[in-house]
């Protein structure tokens, strides 16, 4: 736990930031699950975020980053130390055919902003939930496109609190992967290099992708999106479907009947329910097809006390 002295120091260092104590986290995730944070901080500026990272490093308090909470499961025991919620860092602007977005902005909003600027290249992201920072972190993608296709550079902060600029090549982007976490970095801003396009053509592509998403995905329920990475040459959803797992339910969590790659919170599921369904799916697919399904979703925080 963080003592009152540290909380006062944080508030002194970050006078404009919102600092919450023993804060519920379920309301900050797409799954609507998760325990409490010892301290939840909402920085209002990039400098606030940098200073918070620097403070956590020098004070030795654990630091966890939370964007829009779309591709993450927060365990029921909550998160110790400091949780940095970047959702207030949401500014987006354009310069010389580049869209520059702060990490807390929704990647969907960056895609729609590009449309308004008649710039093409971010259409694939029009239905991806989550933040720009999270999208870079996992090289998010959909419908044949991914962040690596258009990312030029990022502004990041090191674990010691130093701001640095990195090119996309320096992030080692691959399928649902970057080196952001392993290098102890926090992305604060991303620059996307796009191309001139025609508004009507860009919008038609985005409308088509949105229709596909709404038709095929269980958007009526809270979820973390696609739970598993695509195995080489295979599709996780198809393996789960062929294992007859759709509709499998533990507690309030269920393998979606609409899309087998999704696990949905249909009735006040706990994170433990959700993780138990994940483990059951992994074991069943392994037993039936000999394929190890790797999670795409991040799991953070502490399990509940026994």
Residue pairs with C-beta under 8 A, 6 or more apart in sequence:
1 38
1 80
2 38
2 39
2 61
2 81
2 82
6 39
6 59
6 61
7 19
7 21
7 39
9 55
9 59
10 17
10 19
10 39
10 41
10 52
10 55
10 82
11 17
11 19
13 51
13 52
13 55
14 41
14 43
14 48
14 51
14 52
16 44
16 45
16 48
17 41
17 42
17 43
17 44
17 48
17 52
18 41
18 42
18 44
18 88
19 39
19 40
19 41
19 42
20 37
20 39
20 40
20 41
20 42
21 38
21 39
21 40
22 36
22 37
22 38
23 36
23 37
23 39
23 40
23 83
24 34
24 35
24 36
25 34
25 35
25 36
25 37
25 40
25 66
25 69
25 74
25 78
25 79
25 83
25 301
26 32
26 33
26 34
26 35
26 74
28 34
28 40
28 66
28 69
28 85
28 87
29 69
29 70
29 72
29 73
29 74
29 224
30 68
30 69
30 70
30 129
30 130
30 222
30 223
30 224
30 225
31 69
31 73
31 222
31 223
31 224
31 265
31 269
31 271
31 274
32 222
32 265
33 73
33 74
33 76
33 222
33 265
33 269
33 270
33 271
33 274
34 73
34 74
34 75
34 76
34 78
34 271
34 301
35 74
35 75
35 76
35 77
35 78
35 79
35 271
35 301
35 302
35 304
36 78
36 79
37 64
37 78
37 79
37 82
37 83
38 78
38 79
38 80
38 81
38 82
38 83
39 81
39 82
39 83
40 83
40 85
41 52
41 82
41 83
41 84
41 85
42 85
42 87
42 88
43 49
43 51
43 52
43 84
43 86
43 88
43 89
44 88
44 89
45 89
46 89
46 102
46 155
46 163
46 188
46 189
49 84
49 86
49 89
49 157
49 186
49 188
50 157
50 161
50 163
50 188
51 161
52 63
52 82
52 84
53 63
53 84
53 157
53 158
53 159
53 161
53 186
54 160
54 161
55 61
55 161
56 62
56 63
56 81
56 82
57 63
57 159
57 160
57 161
58 161
61 81
61 82
62 79
62 80
62 81
62 82
63 81
63 82
63 83
63 84
64 79
64 81
64 82
64 83
64 84
64 300
64 301
65 83
65 84
65 86
65 133
65 186
66 72
66 83
66 84
66 85
66 86
67 85
67 86
67 87
67 103
67 104
67 130
67 131
67 132
67 133
67 134
68 87
68 104
68 106
68 129
68 130
68 131
68 134
69 130
70 129
70 130
70 131
70 134
70 224
70 225
71 129
71 130
71 134
71 138
71 140
71 224
71 225
71 296
71 297
71 298
72 224
72 297
72 298
72 299
72 300
73 224
73 271
73 274
73 275
73 297
73 298
73 299
73 300
74 271
74 300
74 301
75 271
75 272
75 275
75 299
75 300
75 301
75 302
75 303
75 304
76 270
76 271
76 272
76 301
76 303
76 304
77 301
77 302
77 303
77 304
77 305
78 301
78 302
79 300
79 301
79 302
80 302
84 186
85 104
86 102
86 103
86 104
86 131
86 133
86 188
87 104
87 131
88 104
89 102
89 103
89 104
89 105
89 188
90 102
90 104
90 105
90 106
90 109
91 101
91 102
91 105
92 99
92 100
92 101
92 102
92 105
92 109
92 110
92 113
93 99
93 100
94 100
94 113
94 117
94 119
97 119
97 193
97 194
97 195
97 196
98 152
98 191
98 192
98 193
98 194
99 110
99 113
99 114
99 117
99 119
99 122
99 191
99 192
99 194
100 189
100 190
100 191
100 192
101 107
101 109
101 110
101 113
101 132
101 189
101 190
101 192
102 132
102 188
102 189
103 131
103 132
103 133
103 134
103 136
103 186
103 187
103 188
103 189
103 190
104 131
104 132
104 133
105 131
105 132
106 129
106 130
106 131
106 132
107 125
107 128
107 130
107 131
107 132
107 134
107 135
107 140
108 125
108 126
108 127
108 128
108 129
110 122
110 125
110 132
110 192
111 122
111 123
111 124
111 125
111 126
111 128
111 206
112 126
112 206
114 120
114 121
114 122
114 123
114 192
114 194
114 202
115 123
115 199
115 202
115 203
115 206
118 196
118 197
118 198
118 199
118 202
119 194
119 195
119 196
119 197
119 202
120 194
120 195
120 196
120 197
120 201
120 202
121 149
121 150
121 192
121 193
121 194
121 195
122 150
122 192
122 194
123 145
123 202
123 205
123 206
123 209
124 141
124 142
124 143
124 144
124 145
124 146
124 149
124 209
125 135
125 140
125 142
125 145
125 147
126 206
126 209
126 210
127 142
127 209
127 210
127 213
128 135
128 140
128 141
128 142
129 225
130 140
130 225
132 187
132 190
133 186
133 187
133 188
133 190
134 140
135 147
135 190
136 147
136 151
136 154
136 171
136 178
136 180
136 187
136 190
137 178
137 180
137 181
137 187
138 176
138 177
138 178
138 296
139 146
139 147
139 148
139 173
139 174
139 175
139 176
139 177
139 178
140 146
140 147
140 176
141 147
141 148
141 175
141 176
142 209
142 213
143 209
143 212
146 173
146 175
147 173
148 168
148 173
148 174
150 192
150 193
150 194
151 168
151 171
151 173
151 190
151 191
151 192
151 193
152 167
152 168
152 191
152 192
152 193
153 165
153 166
153 167
153 168
153 190
153 191
154 165
154 166
154 168
154 171
154 187
154 188
154 189
154 190
154 191
155 163
155 164
155 165
155 187
155 188
155 189
155 190
156 163
156 164
156 165
156 166
156 180
156 185
156 186
156 187
156 188
157 163
157 164
157 185
157 186
157 188
158 164
158 184
158 185
159 184
159 185
163 188
164 185
166 185
171 178
171 179
171 180
172 178
172 179
175 229
175 230
176 229
176 296
179 185
180 186
180 187
213 219
216 258
216 259
217 258
217 259
217 262
218 256
218 257
218 258
218 259
218 262
218 264
221 256
221 264
221 265
221 266
222 264
222 265
223 256
223 262
223 263
223 264
223 265
224 263
224 297
225 262
225 296
225 297
226 236
226 237
226 261
226 262
226 296
226 297
227 236
227 261
227 262
227 263
227 278
227 281
227 295
227 296
227 297
228 236
228 240
228 261
228 281
228 293
228 294
228 295
228 296
229 236
229 293
229 294
229 295
229 296
230 236
231 239
231 291
231 292
231 293
231 294
234 291
235 261
236 260
236 261
236 293
237 259
237 260
237 261
238 260
239 285
239 289
239 291
239 293
240 246
240 255
240 260
240 261
240 281
240 285
240 293
241 260
242 288
242 289
243 281
243 284
243 285
243 288
243 289
245 255
245 260
245 280
245 281
245 284
245 285
246 255
246 256
246 257
246 260
247 254
247 255
247 257
248 254
248 255
248 277
248 280
248 281
249 255
249 266
249 277
250 273
250 276
250 277
250 280
251 267
251 269
251 270
251 272
251 273
251 276
252 265
252 266
252 267
252 268
252 269
252 270
252 273
253 263
253 264
253 265
253 266
253 269
253 270
253 273
253 274
253 276
253 277
254 263
254 264
254 266
254 277
255 262
255 263
255 277
255 281
256 262
256 263
256 264
263 274
263 277
263 278
263 281
265 274
270 304
271 301
272 303
272 304
275 299
278 295
281 293
282 292
282 293
285 291
285 293
286 292
286 293
